[in-house]
Amino acid sequence: MNSFMQIAIDEARQGMEHDHGGPFGAIIVKDGEILSRTHNEVLRTNDPTAHAEILAIREASDVLERFDLSGCEIYTSSQPCPMCLAAIYWARIKTVYYGSDKDDVAKIGFDDSLFYRYIRGEADNDEIEMINTDREECLKLLSEWSGKKDKQIY
């Protein structure tokens, strides 16, 4: 048993037992040191983005005082959902260790298959109405950013 994965599992169990959210835990490690250890807190916080991986990224970024988590690894008790996977990409984490997979969690009510089908272009998005409005004004904002001399690209 990988000791880091065991910590992620323990976090998941703690959150589950305290009714903070589903059975999901995550830790972020850099150079063998644990930077963050979190569990799903969707129910405790009423925040649909409070997945273990998102919270672990926020905490590790706070510890390192930077948004770039290059050189870090994440251990998560389950395969990251599309939202968490996107956050992992944005954080520049290159290695993800996970336990159960998306099919396993779908069997207990955490079915992300619609998201995966939508991302692959295999499903219509009937759930959300997307309306493009005031594009020209928003393009001006992008132009302002482009001309900003002290911007920091991330």
C-alpha positions in Angstrom: 0.0 0.0 0.0 1.4 3.4 -1.0 1.6 5.5 2.2 0.6 8.7 0.4 -2.5 6.9 -1.1 -3.3 5.6 2.4 -3.4 9.2 3.7 -5.7 10.2 0.8 -8.0 7.3 1.7 -7.9 8.3 5.4 -8.9 11.8 4.5 -11.8 10.5 2.3 -13.0 8.4 5.2 -12.8 11.3 7.7 -14.8 13.5 5.4 -17.4 10.8 4.7 -17.7 9.9 8.4 -18.3 13.6 9.3 -20.9 14.0 6.5 -18.7 16.7 4.8 -19.2 15.1 1.4 -18.6 12.0 -0.7 -15.8 9.4 -0.2 -13.0 11.4 -1.8 -9.7 12.5 -0.4 -6.6 14.0 -1.9 -3.1 15.1 -0.9 -0.4 17.0 -2.8 3.2 16.1 -2.3 6.4 17.9 -3.3 9.8 16.2 -2.9 8.3 13.7 -0.5 6.7 16.3 1.7 2.9 16.6 2.1 1.8 20.1 1.3 -1.9 19.6 1.6 -4.4 16.9 2.7 -8.0 17.4 2.1 -11.3 15.7 1.6 -14.5 16.5 -0.3 -16.5 19.2 1.6 -19.4 19.9 -0.8 -22.0 19.1 1.8 -20.3 20.9 4.7 -19.7 24.1 2.7 -22.6 24.0 0.2 -19.9 24.6 -2.4 -20.2 22.4 -5.5 -16.6 23.0 -6.3 -15.3 21.8 -2.9 -13.9 18.6 -4.3 -10.9 17.1 -2.5 -8.6 17.8 -5.4 -9.6 21.5 -5.8 -9.2 22.0 -2.0 -5.8 20.3 -2.1 -4.7 22.6 -4.9 -5.9 25.7 -3.1 -4.1 24.6 0.1 -0.8 23.6 -1.6 -0.8 26.9 -3.6 -1.2 28.8 -0.3 1.6 26.9 1.3 4.0 27.5 -1.6 2.6 31.0 -2.2 2.3 30.4 -5.9 -0.2 29.1 -8.4 2.2 26.9 -10.3 2.5 23.5 -8.7 5.1 22.1 -11.1 7.1 19.5 -9.4 4.2 18.4 -7.2 2.2 15.1 -7.4 -1.4 14.6 -6.4 -2.7 11.4 -4.8 -6.5 11.1 -4.9 -8.7 8.3 -3.8 -10.6 8.4 -7.0 -10.0 9.4 -10.6 -10.4 13.2 -10.9 -13.7 14.4 -12.4 -13.4 16.8 -15.4 -13.5 19.9 -13.2 -10.7 18.6 -10.9 -8.7 17.4 -13.9 -8.9 20.9 -15.4 -7.7 22.4 -12.2 -4.8 19.9 -12.1 -3.8 21.0 -15.6 -4.1 24.7 -14.6 -1.9 24.0 -11.6 0.7 22.3 -13.8 0.7 19.1 -11.8 2.2 16.4 -14.0 1.6 13.2 -12.0 -1.8 12.0 -10.7 -2.0 8.8 -8.6 -5.6 7.7 -8.2 -7.5 4.7 -6.7 -11.0 4.0 -7.9 -11.9 5.1 -11.4 -14.9 7.0 -13.0 -16.8 3.8 -13.6 -16.5 2.7 -10.0 -17.8 6.0 -8.6 -20.6 6.1 -11.2 -22.0 2.9 -9.6 -22.5 4.7 -6.3 -24.1 7.8 -7.7 -21.2 10.0 -8.9 -21.7 9.7 -12.6 -19.6 12.1 -14.7 -20.4 10.4 -18.0 -22.4 13.4 -19.3 -19.4 15.7 -18.8 -17.0 13.3 -20.6 -19.5 12.9 -23.5 -19.9 16.6 -23.8 -16.1 17.2 -23.8 -15.7 14.6 -26.5 -18.5 16.4 -28.5 -20.8 13.3 -28.3 -23.6 15.0 -26.3 -25.7 18.1 -26.7 -25.7 20.5 -23.8 -29.4 20.6 -23.0 -28.7 21.3 -19.4 -27.2 24.8 -19.8 -28.3 27.5 -22.2 -25.2 29.2 -23.6 -25.8 32.7 -25.0 -23.1 34.9 -26.5 -23.8 38.5 -25.6 -21.9 41.9 -25.6 -18.9 40.3 -27.3 -17.5 43.6 -28.6 -17.3 45.1 -25.1 -15.7 42.0 -23.8 -13.2 42.0 -26.6 -12.2 45.5 -25.5 -11.4 44.0 -22.1 -9.1 41.4 -23.8 -7.4 44.2 -25.7 -6.8 46.1 -22.5 -5.2 43.0 -21.0 -3.1 42.4 -24.1 -1.7 45.9 -23.8 -1.0 45.8 -20.0 2.7 46.2 -19.6 2.9 44.5 -16.1 0.7 41.5 -16.8 1.7 38.1 -15.5 0.7 35.2 -17.8 -0.5 32.1 -16.1 
